[in-house]
Amino acid sequence: MGKRRNPEQRMARKLDARPPGIPIDRKRSGIQLESTEAEQLGVLPDECVRVKDSMSHQVPVVSPVSEVGEAVRLLKAFHLDTLLVCNESTLIGTLCDRDIALANTLPSEAVHRIMVADPSYCFEDDLLIDACALMRTRGLNALPVKDSSGRLSGIVRRPLRG
């Protein structure tokens, strides 16, 4: 007959077979435990989402010398309210439909004359909850996202109310 082990011995055996990096002393239960990162940041586990996981990588951009008429066509074609103004991959400003309406300018005017220079932005590794808070406090519908080297990598958009 085989040797019978008590439940504590079986549990110890399971813990010995655990993948590396999982602490033994942490109790296992039926609920999902907070990650160490979430605990350190002081947020709930579902709030520990990074901007890079929710941003759009496909971002229509215009150059500062583009015409306002071209920007309007892009806004309509992509059903957007904000465009990013870039020199190659360096963010230099934003242009939204409201800026165009308030400027009351000719379609042949250059974008750099009416864009918002030095816009707010966030980084890919920032928490999404922090990016949303920044958008809310500054009244933004879109927030450009930069990578760790400071180059434009995407955009986070707030859902439009329908």
BELCOR-V540584 format. One record per backbone hydrogen bond with DSSP energy under -0.5 kcal/mol. CO is the residue of the C=O (numbers start at 0). NH is the residue of the N-H. If there is no record, write none. Layout:
co->(CO,CO)
nh->(NH,NH)
//
This chain:
co->(5,5,6,7,8,9,10,11,12,13,14,18,20,34,35,36,37,37,43,44,46,46,48,49,50,50,55,56,57,59,61,62,63,65,66,67,68,69,70,71,72,73,74,75,80,82,83,83,84,84,85,86,88,88,89,91,92,93,94,95,96,97,98,99,99,105,106,108,109,110,110,114,115,119,121,122,123,125,126,127,128,129,130,131,132,133,134,134,135,140,142,143,144,144,145,146,150,153,154,154,155)
nh->(8,9,10,11,12,13,14,15,16,16,17,21,22,38,39,40,41,42,46,47,48,128,127,52,53,54,154,58,59,83,85,65,111,110,70,71,72,73,74,75,76,77,79,78,96,94,61,85,91,92,87,89,90,151,86,117,84,115,82,99,100,101,102,103,104,108,68,67,112,113,114,116,93,143,145,125,51,50,130,131,132,133,134,135,136,137,138,139,138,157,155,121,152,153,123,149,146,144,55,156,142)
//
